Amino acid sequence: MQQKLQTRAFEHVTPILQAGEQPVVATRAMVGKFSSSRVGTVVSQAIRLEGGGALLGAALASTRKQFVVLTNRRLIFLPQTFLGGPGKKVLGELPREQVSLAEAKMGVVSLLRLAFGTPGDGVALTFPRVDKKNAEALAEALRQAPAA
């Protein structure tokens, strides 16, 4: 099922990819503010993203459940549909060189903190147990240097 959702996310971003840009990994995640905890992000549905990077602004703050697509050049955020699949609208994107993996904690609820260049600016992505392998794949892809 997860592979099917990733394939659908790749299909949704294909029209906006630049020449030579390739999708690497896609996964659904709960997006919270950079300083949020694993449990706090999952338990509190009312938390809104305060930072999120200058390019993402309020768009990410309005939608907590998202699909994150990492390409060799960008990190793209899509909404998550009611059934958990990727939506078609792009909520935000950042160049890959401005995104770094600040922290990765894997467990029943996995957490990835992504920094967006400026100290304290970024997002926390949380993943339920069912998406742990996707969280690990995204973390591994972010650890590798972006390809041109």
Accessible surface in RSA format (square Angstrom, percent):
REM  Atomic radii and reference values for relative SASA: ProtOr
REM  Chains: A
REM  Algorithm: Lee & Richards
REM  Probe-radius: 1.40
REM  Slices: 20
REM RES _ NUM      All-atoms   Total-Side   Main-Chain    Non-polar    All polar
REM                ABS   REL    ABS   REL    ABS   REL    ABS   REL    ABS   REL
RES MET A   1   160.08  82.9 112.51  74.5  47.57 113.3 100.52  85.5  59.56  78.9
RES GLN A   2    47.42  26.5  42.51  31.1   4.92  11.7  35.14  74.8  12.28   9.3
RES GLN A   3   124.06  69.4 119.74  87.5   4.32  10.3  57.65 122.7  66.40  50.4
RES LYS A   4   131.78  64.3 122.74  75.3   9.04  21.5  72.93  65.6  58.85  62.7
RES LEU A   5     7.11   4.0   7.11   5.1   0.00   0.0   7.11   5.0   0.00   0.0
RES GLN A   6    32.86  18.4  32.13  23.5   0.73   1.7   3.70   7.9  29.16  22.1
RES THR A   7    62.65  44.6  62.28  63.1   0.37   0.9  47.68  64.0  14.96  22.6
RES ARG A   8    90.99  38.2  89.90  45.8   1.09   2.6  28.50  38.9  62.50  37.9
RES ALA A   9     0.00   0.0   0.00   0.0   0.00   0.0   0.00   0.0   0.00   0.0
RES PHE A  10    41.15  20.6  41.15  25.5   0.00   0.0  41.15  24.9   0.00   0.0
RES GLU A  11   108.22  62.1  96.43  73.0  11.79  28.1  40.76  78.8  67.46  55.1
RES HIS A  12    36.92  20.2  22.21  15.4  14.71  37.6  16.52  17.0  20.40  23.7
RES VAL A  13     0.13   0.1   0.08   0.1   0.05   0.1   0.13   0.1   0.00   0.0
RES THR A  14    79.78  56.7  72.95  74.0   6.84  16.3  60.80  81.7  18.98  28.7
RES PRO A  15   111.54  81.3  70.45  64.2  41.09 149.4  82.49  68.1  29.05 180.6
RES ILE A  16    66.48  37.8  50.51  37.6  15.97  38.5  57.30  41.3   9.18  24.9
RES LEU A  17    37.06  20.6  14.13  10.1  22.94  57.7  14.13   9.9  22.94  61.7
RES GLN A  18    94.45  52.8  82.18  60.1  12.27  29.2  37.62  80.1  56.83  43.1
RES ALA A  19    96.23  88.5  69.95 107.9  26.28  59.8  82.79 116.6  13.44  35.6
RES GLY A  20    52.27  64.5   0.00   N/A  52.27  64.5  31.55  86.6  20.72  46.4
RES GLU A  21     4.96   2.8   0.00   0.0   4.96  11.8   0.00   0.0   4.96   4.1
RES GLN A  22   110.95  62.0 110.95  81.1   0.00   0.0  39.89  84.9  71.06  53.9
RES PRO A  23    35.29  25.7  18.43  16.8  16.86  61.3  18.43  15.2  16.86 104.8
RES VAL A  24    70.27  46.2  45.96  41.6  24.31  58.6  49.86  43.3  20.41  55.3
RES VAL A  25    10.23   6.7  10.23   9.3   0.00   0.0  10.23   8.9   0.00   0.0
RES ALA A  26     2.49   2.3   0.00   0.0   2.49   5.7   0.00   0.0   2.49   6.6
RES THR A  27     1.57   1.1   0.00   0.0   1.57   3.7   1.57   2.1   0.00   0.0
RES ARG A  28    48.38  20.3  47.90  24.4   0.48   1.1  11.05  15.1  37.33  22.6
RES ALA A  29     3.32   3.0   0.00   0.0   3.32   7.5   3.25   4.6   0.07   0.2
RES MET A  30    22.64  11.7  22.64  15.0   0.00   0.0  17.40  14.8   5.24   6.9
RES VAL A  31     2.82   1.9   0.20   0.2   2.62   6.3   0.20   0.2   2.62   7.1
RES GLY A  32     0.25   0.3   0.00   N/A   0.25   0.3   0.25   0.7   0.00   0.0
RES LYS A  33    65.21  31.8  65.21  40.0   0.00   0.0  22.22  20.0  43.00  45.8
RES PHE A  34    46.12  23.1  44.01  27.3   2.11   5.5  44.01  26.7   2.11   6.0
RES SER A  35    89.03  75.2  60.84  81.2  28.18  64.9  50.26 107.0  38.77  54.3
RES SER A  36     7.92   6.7   1.55   2.1   6.37  14.7   7.92  16.9   0.00   0.0
RES SER A  37    58.71  49.6  54.16  72.3   4.54  10.5  44.10  93.9  14.61  20.5
RES ARG A  38    74.78  31.4  72.09  36.8   2.68   6.4   8.17  11.2  66.60  40.4
RES VAL A  39   102.19  67.2 100.46  90.9   1.73   4.2 101.72  88.4   0.47   1.3
RES GLY A  40    25.98  32.0   0.00   N/A  25.98  32.0  25.14  69.0   0.84   1.9
RES THR A  41     0.02   0.0   0.02   0.0   0.00   0.0   0.01   0.0   0.01   0.0
RES VAL A  42    60.15  39.6  55.27  50.0   4.88  11.8  55.27  48.0   4.88  13.2
RES VAL A  43   109.56  72.1  86.19  78.0  23.37  56.3  91.90  79.9  17.66  47.9
RES SER A  44    39.69  33.5  32.99  44.0   6.70  15.4  27.64  58.9  12.06  16.9
RES GLN A  45   111.94  62.6  93.41  68.3  18.54  44.1  60.79 129.4  51.16  38.8
RES ALA A  46    88.11  81.0  62.95  97.2  25.15  57.2  73.92 104.1  14.19  37.6
RES ILE A  47    37.50  21.3  30.32  22.6   7.18  17.3  36.75  26.5   0.76   2.1
RES ARG A  48   143.26  60.2 135.77  69.2   7.49  17.8  59.41  81.2  83.85  50.8
RES LEU A  49    13.49   7.5   1.70   1.2  11.78  29.6   1.70   1.2  11.78  31.7
RES GLU A  50   141.08  81.0 105.60  79.9  35.48  84.5  45.34  87.7  95.74  78.2
RES GLY A  51    39.08  48.2   0.00   N/A  39.08  48.2  27.62  75.8  11.47  25.7
RES GLY A  52     0.00   0.0   0.00   N/A   0.00   0.0   0.00   0.0   0.00   0.0
RES GLY A  53     7.50   9.2   0.00   N/A   7.50   9.2   3.88  10.6   3.62   8.1
RES ALA A  54   106.43  97.9  64.69  99.8  41.74  94.9  77.51 109.2  28.91  76.6
RES LEU A  55   114.16  63.6  84.43  60.4  29.73  74.7  87.45  61.4  26.71  71.9
RES LEU A  56     4.57   2.5   0.00   0.0   4.57  11.5   0.58   0.4   3.99  10.7
RES GLY A  57    34.48  42.5   0.00   N/A  34.48  42.5  33.17  91.0   1.31   2.9
RES ALA A  58    81.29  74.7  65.94 101.8  15.36  34.9  70.58  99.4  10.72  28.4
RES ALA A  59    39.97  36.8  27.28  42.1  12.69  28.9  36.59  51.5   3.38   8.9
RES LEU A  60     2.04   1.1   0.00   0.0   2.04   5.1   0.00   0.0   2.04   5.5
RES ALA A  61    11.48  10.6   9.37  14.5   2.11   4.8   9.79  13.8   1.69   4.5
RES SER A  62    75.48  63.8  46.46  62.0  29.02  66.8  35.30  75.2  40.18  56.3
RES THR A  63    34.93  24.8  31.79  32.2   3.14   7.5  21.29  28.6  13.63  20.6
RES ARG A  64    30.86  13.0  25.19  12.8   5.67  13.5  25.14  34.4   5.72   3.5
RES LYS A  65   110.60  54.0 108.20  66.4   2.40   5.7  51.21  46.1  59.39  63.3
RES GLN A  66     0.00   0.0   0.00   0.0   0.00   0.0   0.00   0.0   0.00   0.0
RES PHE A  67     2.59   1.3   2.59   1.6   0.00   0.0   2.59   1.6   0.00   0.0
RES VAL A  68     0.00   0.0   0.00   0.0   0.00   0.0   0.00   0.0   0.00   0.0
RES VAL A  69     0.00   0.0   0.00   0.0   0.00   0.0   0.00   0.0   0.00   0.0
RES LEU A  70     0.00   0.0   0.00   0.0   0.00   0.0   0.00   0.0   0.00   0.0
RES THR A  71     0.00   0.0   0.00   0.0   0.00   0.0   0.00   0.0   0.00   0.0
RES ASN A  72    17.46  12.0  16.29  15.7   1.17   2.8   8.52  20.5   8.94   8.6
RES ARG A  73    73.15  30.7  67.02  34.2   6.12  14.6  26.88  36.7  46.26  28.0
RES ARG A  74    20.78   8.7  20.78  10.6   0.00   0.0  10.75  14.7  10.03   6.1
RES LEU A  75     0.00   0.0   0.00   0.0   0.00   0.0   0.00   0.0   0.00   0.0
RES ILE A  76     0.00   0.0   0.00   0.0   0.00   0.0   0.00   0.0   0.00   0.0
RES PHE A  77     0.00   0.0   0.00   0.0   0.00   0.0   0.00   0.0   0.00   0.0
RES LEU A  78     0.00   0.0   0.00   0.0   0.00   0.0   0.00   0.0   0.00   0.0
RES PRO A  79    27.43  20.0  27.43  25.0   0.00   0.0  27.43  22.6   0.00   0.0
RES GLN A  80    37.69  21.1  17.01  12.4  20.68  49.2   0.47   1.0  37.21  28.2
RES THR A  81    62.86  44.7  49.31  50.0  13.56  32.3  53.41  71.7   9.46  14.3
RES PHE A  82   202.03 101.1 163.70 101.4  38.33  99.7 173.56 105.2  28.47  81.5
RES LEU A  83   159.25  88.7 131.11  93.8  28.14  70.7 137.14  96.3  22.11  59.5
RES GLY A  84     7.99   9.9   0.00   N/A   7.99   9.9   7.66  21.0   0.34   0.8
RES GLY A  85     2.59   3.2   0.00   N/A   2.59   3.2   1.78   4.9   0.82   1.8
RES PRO A  86     4.24   3.1   0.00   0.0   4.24  15.4   0.00   0.0   4.24  26.3
RES GLY A  87     8.53  10.5   0.00   N/A   8.53  10.5   8.53  23.4   0.00   0.0
RES LYS A  88   161.87  79.0 143.28  87.9  18.59  44.3  86.54  77.9  75.33  80.2
RES LYS A  89   146.04  71.2 134.98  82.8  11.06  26.3  91.26  82.1  54.77  58.3
RES VAL A  90    49.93  32.9  29.65  26.8  20.28  48.9  29.65  25.8  20.28  55.0
RES LEU A  91    19.98  11.1  10.09   7.2   9.89  24.9  11.68   8.2   8.30  22.3
RES GLY A  92     9.25  11.4   0.00   N/A   9.25  11.4   9.24  25.3   0.01   0.0
RES GLU A  93    61.35  35.2  58.67  44.4   2.68   6.4  23.57  45.6  37.77  30.8
RES LEU A  94     3.59   2.0   3.30   2.4   0.29   0.7   3.59   2.5   0.00   0.0
RES PRO A  95    39.71  28.9  39.32  35.8   0.39   1.4  39.51  32.6   0.20   1.3
RES ARG A  96    12.93   5.4  11.12   5.7   1.81   4.3   0.68   0.9  12.25   7.4
RES GLU A  97   136.13  78.2 102.58  77.6  33.56  79.9  57.90 112.0  78.24  63.9
RES GLN A  98    82.75  46.3  76.44  55.9   6.32  15.0  24.84  52.9  57.92  43.9
RES VAL A  99    13.59   8.9   0.00   0.0  13.59  32.7   0.31   0.3  13.28  36.0
RES SER A 100    59.51  50.3  57.13  76.2   2.38   5.5  43.21  92.0  16.30  22.8
RES LEU A 101    36.96  20.6   9.88   7.1  27.08  68.1   9.88   6.9  27.08  72.9
RES ALA A 102    56.59  52.0  17.05  26.3  39.54  89.9  25.69  36.2  30.90  81.9
RES GLU A 103    53.40  30.7  45.55  34.5   7.86  18.7  30.01  58.0  23.40  19.1
RES ALA A 104    33.97  31.2   4.20   6.5  29.77  67.7   4.20   5.9  29.77  78.9
RES LYS A 105    85.52  41.7  80.40  49.3   5.11  12.2  41.29  37.2  44.23  47.1
RES MET A 106    64.25  33.3  32.60  21.6  31.65  75.4  32.60  27.7  31.65  41.9
RES GLY A 107    20.67  25.5   0.00   N/A  20.67  25.5  20.27  55.6   0.40   0.9
RES VAL A 108   109.54  72.1 101.08  91.5   8.46  20.4 102.66  89.2   6.88  18.7
RES VAL A 109    35.37  23.3  32.20  29.2   3.17   7.6  32.20  28.0   3.17   8.6
RES SER A 110     0.23   0.2   0.19   0.3   0.04   0.1   0.00   0.0   0.23   0.3
RES LEU A 111     0.37   0.2   0.37   0.3   0.00   0.0   0.37   0.3   0.00   0.0
RES LEU A 112     0.00   0.0   0.00   0.0   0.00   0.0   0.00   0.0   0.00   0.0
RES ARG A 113    34.87  14.6  34.87  17.8   0.00   0.0   9.72  13.3  25.14  15.2
RES LEU A 114     0.00   0.0   0.00   0.0   0.00   0.0   0.00   0.0   0.00   0.0
RES ALA A 115    23.06  21.2  23.02  35.5   0.04   0.1  23.02  32.4   0.04   0.1
RES PHE A 116    12.02   6.0   1.74   1.1  10.28  26.8   1.74   1.1  10.28  29.4
RES GLY A 117    65.37  80.6   0.00   N/A  65.37  80.6  35.88  98.5  29.48  66.0
RES THR A 118    86.68  61.7  80.37  81.5   6.31  15.0  53.52  71.9  33.17  50.1
RES PRO A 119   129.87  94.7 100.09  91.2  29.78 108.3 112.24  92.7  17.64 109.6
RES GLY A 120    63.58  78.4   0.00   N/A  63.58  78.4  30.27  83.1  33.30  74.6
RES ASP A 121    29.32  20.5  26.86  26.7   2.46   5.8  10.92  25.7  18.40  18.3
RES GLY A 122     1.30   1.6   0.00   N/A   1.30   1.6   0.00   0.0   1.30   2.9
RES VAL A 123     0.00   0.0   0.00   0.0   0.00   0.0   0.00   0.0   0.00   0.0
RES ALA A 124     0.00   0.0   0.00   0.0   0.00   0.0   0.00   0.0   0.00   0.0
RES LEU A 125     0.00   0.0   0.00   0.0   0.00   0.0   0.00   0.0   0.00   0.0
RES THR A 126     0.50   0.4   0.33   0.3   0.17   0.4   0.40   0.5   0.10   0.2
RES PHE A 127     0.48   0.2   0.00   0.0   0.48   1.3   0.28   0.2   0.20   0.6
RES PRO A 128    62.81  45.8  60.85  55.5   1.96   7.1  62.33  51.5   0.49   3.0
RES ARG A 129   176.44  74.1 166.44  84.8  10.00  23.8  43.59  59.6 132.85  80.5
RES VAL A 130    98.44  64.8  74.15  67.1  24.29  58.5  83.13  72.2  15.31  41.5
RES ASP A 131     1.01   0.7   0.70   0.7   0.31   0.7   0.31   0.7   0.70   0.7
RES LYS A 132    70.63  34.5  70.50  43.3   0.13   0.3  23.96  21.6  46.67  49.7
RES LYS A 133   166.93  81.4 161.07  98.8   5.86  14.0 107.19  96.5  59.74  63.6
RES ASN A 134    26.63  18.4  26.37  25.5   0.26   0.6   0.92   2.2  25.70  24.8
RES ALA A 135     0.00   0.0   0.00   0.0   0.00   0.0   0.00   0.0   0.00   0.0
RES GLU A 136    72.94  41.9  68.06  51.5   4.88  11.6  28.03  54.2  44.91  36.7
RES ALA A 137    46.33  42.6  33.98  52.4  12.34  28.1  42.43  59.8   3.89  10.3
RES LEU A 138     0.00   0.0   0.00   0.0   0.00   0.0   0.00   0.0   0.00   0.0
RES ALA A 139     0.52   0.5   0.52   0.8   0.00   0.0   0.52   0.7   0.00   0.0
RES GLU A 140    87.99  50.5  87.99  66.6   0.00   0.0  39.68  76.7  48.31  39.4
RES ALA A 141     9.93   9.1   6.02   9.3   3.91   8.9   9.28  13.1   0.65   1.7
RES LEU A 142    16.60   9.2   0.69   0.5  15.92  40.0   0.69   0.5  15.92  42.8
RES ARG A 143   143.68  60.3 106.53  54.3  37.14  88.4  51.34  70.2  92.34  56.0
RES GLN A 144   102.99  57.6  94.61  69.1   8.38  19.9  34.53  73.5  68.47  51.9
RES ALA A 145    91.58  84.2  62.29  96.1  29.28  66.6  68.66  96.7  22.91  60.7
RES PRO A 146    61.31  44.7  40.80  37.2  20.51  74.6  41.01  33.9  20.30 126.2
RES ALA A 147    63.30  58.2  50.41  77.8  12.88  29.3  59.11  83.2   4.19  11.1
RES ALA A 148   114.08 104.9  73.30 113.1  40.77  92.8  88.07 124.0  26.01  68.9
END  Absolute sums over single chains surface
CHAIN  1 A     7383.2       5769.1       1614.2       4449.6       2933.6
END  Absolute sums over all chains
TOTAL          7383.2       5769.1       1614.2       4449.6       2933.6
